[in-house]
Amino acid sequence: MKTELIERLALGAFVGCFIVMLVMVLGSYAKGPLNVSFNGVEIINAFFGSIVVGWAFSLTGIIYDREEVPFPLQIIFQMGIGMTVLFIMAIYLQWMPINLGIGPIITWVVIAIIFAIVFWFGFFIYYALLARNMNKKIELSK
């Protein structure tokens, strides 16, 4: 159990940092790398904020171990908590441009949802393939 918790925390931190760095790089390319600069506070906030958000998504993934909970509710549970933590961190760390009006906020939310869906499907496919390979090995060992 402790090993699984450590694995979930490590994976959440890694994926969270990866996504935030990817967004920062893509944003820098969109604006022109020479036109963007990040100060130390922004980098520290991005680092720790991405870890907290990554943990929210990874730790809530434990719901998938509960077979009595229907799969759609598992997804809603994980995405609901993960996105709530993301939005709280985004407002607190000023990642979301709340002072620029509703348009940029909607754009930010849509992009965040797209990233969450893409990564969720990536993990879903990975674990489905892993389960399929394990099932094949079990069948071959009989």
Solvent accessible surface area in square Angstrom, and as a share of the most:
residue,aa,sasa,rsa
1,M,173,0.77
2,K,166,0.70
3,T,92,0.53
4,E,60,0.27
5,L,86,0.43
6,I,112,0.57
7,E,107,0.48
8,R,50,0.18
9,L,54,0.27
10,A,61,0.47
11,L,71,0.35
12,G,3,0.03
13,A,21,0.17
14,F,135,0.56
15,V,24,0.14
16,G,7,0.06
17,C,30,0.18
18,F,99,0.41
19,I,40,0.20
20,V,27,0.16
21,M,106,0.47
22,L,57,0.28
23,V,69,0.39
24,M,31,0.14
25,V,67,0.38
26,L,93,0.46
27,G,32,0.31
28,S,19,0.12
29,Y,152,0.58
30,A,90,0.70
31,K,145,0.61
32,G,20,0.20
33,P,76,0.48
34,L,179,0.89
35,N,121,0.62
36,V,36,0.21
37,S,102,0.66
38,F,82,0.34
39,N,85,0.44
40,G,46,0.44
41,V,101,0.58
42,E,78,0.35
43,I,93,0.47
44,I,98,0.50
45,N,44,0.23
46,A,7,0.05
47,F,102,0.42
48,F,120,0.50
49,G,1,0.01
50,S,1,0.01
51,I,22,0.11
52,V,58,0.34
53,V,14,0.08
54,G,6,0.06
55,W,93,0.33
56,A,14,0.11
57,F,40,0.16
58,S,16,0.10
59,L,65,0.32
60,T,15,0.09
61,G,6,0.06
62,I,69,0.35
63,I,24,0.12
64,Y,68,0.26
65,D,86,0.44
66,R,133,0.49
67,E,163,0.73
68,E,120,0.54
69,V,39,0.22
70,P,76,0.48
71,F,91,0.38
72,P,86,0.54
73,L,96,0.48
74,Q,11,0.05
75,I,46,0.24
76,I,115,0.58
77,F,87,0.36
78,Q,20,0.09
79,M,35,0.16
80,G,36,0.35
81,I,68,0.35
82,G,0,0.00
83,M,21,0.09
84,T,74,0.43
85,V,37,0.21
86,L,24,0.12
87,F,52,0.22
88,I,105,0.53
89,M,31,0.14
90,A,0,0.00
91,I,86,0.44
92,Y,165,0.63
93,L,28,0.14
94,Q,155,0.69
95,W,63,0.22
96,M,12,0.05
97,P,34,0.21
98,I,92,0.47
99,N,133,0.68
100,L,120,0.60
101,G,38,0.37
102,I,123,0.63
103,G,39,0.38
104,P,48,0.30
105,I,37,0.19
106,I,96,0.49
107,T,74,0.43
108,W,51,0.18
109,V,41,0.23
110,V,72,0.42
111,I,83,0.42
112,A,12,0.09
113,I,73,0.37
114,I,92,0.47
115,F,44,0.18
116,A,14,0.11
117,I,86,0.43
118,V,91,0.53
119,F,51,0.21
120,W,36,0.13
121,F,106,0.44
122,G,41,0.39
123,F,64,0.27
124,F,91,0.38
125,I,96,0.49
126,Y,121,0.46
127,Y,110,0.42
128,A,47,0.37
129,L,79,0.39
130,L,74,0.37
131,A,48,0.37
132,R,128,0.47
133,N,71,0.36
134,M,111,0.49
135,N,88,0.45
136,K,108,0.46
137,K,144,0.61
138,I,92,0.47
139,E,112,0.50
140,L,154,0.77
141,S,93,0.60
142,K,178,0.76
